[in-house]
């Protein structure tokens, strides 16, 4: 998994490329917690290049949503590929998360 990140005037954007699973989920968790500790309250995760997510990855998304919501911020997702969207649907995460088709639409929601 590779992470690319940048900050604009609305949010921190983290782009995930590759697999998010038990071997590397802690890398994403650490990055998100660093931003939360730095008082960043708006985070967008771009999943358009993520081709797999395990239950460990889903847990990180849920943890981030809870922490950022408690800070009155927004944690949004965008660009879910079909197989990832199906996992979110089956797990019930589509009713928990705000999910957008692409980065531009998600950034408008901040």
C-alpha positions in Angstrom: 0.0 0.0 0.0 1.2 3.5 -0.8 -0.2 6.7 0.7 -0.2 10.1 -0.9 -1.3 13.0 1.1 -1.9 16.7 0.7 -3.7 19.5 2.4 -5.9 22.2 0.9 -8.0 24.9 2.4 -10.9 22.4 3.1 -9.3 19.2 4.2 -6.5 16.8 4.4 -6.7 14.3 1.5 -5.1 10.8 1.9 -5.0 8.8 -1.3 -4.6 5.0 -0.8 -3.1 2.9 -3.5 -3.1 -0.9 -3.4 -4.2 -3.2 -0.6 -5.3 -2.1 2.8 -5.0 -5.2 5.0 -3.6 -6.7 8.2 0.0 -6.2 7.0 -0.2 -2.4 6.6 -3.4 -1.0 8.2 -1.3 0.5 11.1 0.5 2.7 8.5 -2.8 4.4 7.7 -3.9 4.4 11.3 -0.7 6.2 12.4 -1.1 8.8 9.6 -4.7 9.6 10.5 -3.9 9.9 14.2 -1.1 12.2 13.4 -3.5 14.5 11.6 -6.0 14.3 14.4 -3.3 15.1 16.9 -2.4 18.1 14.8 -6.0 19.3 15.2 -7.0 18.5 11.6 -10.7 17.9 11.8 -11.5 17.3 8.1 -10.1 14.3 6.4 -10.9 12.8 3.0 -9.8 9.3 2.1 -9.6 8.8 -1.7 -10.0 5.1 -2.3 -10.0 5.2 -6.1 -6.7 3.3 -6.3 -7.4 1.0 -3.4 -8.1 -2.5 -4.8 -8.7 -4.4 -1.5 -9.7 -3.7 2.1 -9.7 -6.2 4.9 -11.7 -6.0 8.2 -8.6 -4.3 9.7 -8.8 -1.5 7.2 -12.6 -1.1 7.8 -11.8 -0.8 11.5 -9.4 2.0 10.9 -12.1 3.9 8.9 -14.6 3.4 11.7 -12.1 4.5 14.4 -11.3 7.7 12.4 -14.9 8.5 11.8 -15.7 8.2 15.5 -12.7 10.4 16.6 -13.3 13.1 14.0 -17.0 13.2 14.6 -16.3 13.7 18.3 -14.1 16.7 17.3 -17.0 18.1 15.2 -15.1 17.4 12.0 -15.9 15.4 8.9 -14.4 12.1 7.7 -15.4 11.4 4.1 -14.6 8.7 1.6 -14.5 8.9 -2.2 -13.8 6.8 -5.2 -14.7 3.3 -4.0 -14.1 0.8 -6.7 -17.0 -1.7 -7.4 -15.5 -4.5 -5.3 -14.8 -2.1 -2.4 -18.2 -0.6 -2.6 -19.7 -4.1 -2.4 -17.8 -4.7 0.9 -19.0 -1.5 2.3 -22.6 -2.3 1.3 -22.4 -5.8 2.9 -20.8 -4.5 6.1 -23.5 -1.8 6.4 -20.8 0.9 6.1 -22.6 2.7 3.3 -25.2 3.9 5.9 -22.4 5.1 8.3 -20.0 6.9 6.0 -20.5 9.8 3.6 -19.2 8.4 0.3 -18.7 10.4 -2.9 -17.9 9.4 -6.4 -14.8 11.4 -6.7 -12.5 13.8 -4.9 -14.0 17.0 -6.3 -17.5 16.1 -5.2 -16.2 15.1 -1.7 -14.3 18.3 -1.2 -17.4 20.3 -2.0 -19.0 18.6 1.0 -16.6 20.2 3.5 
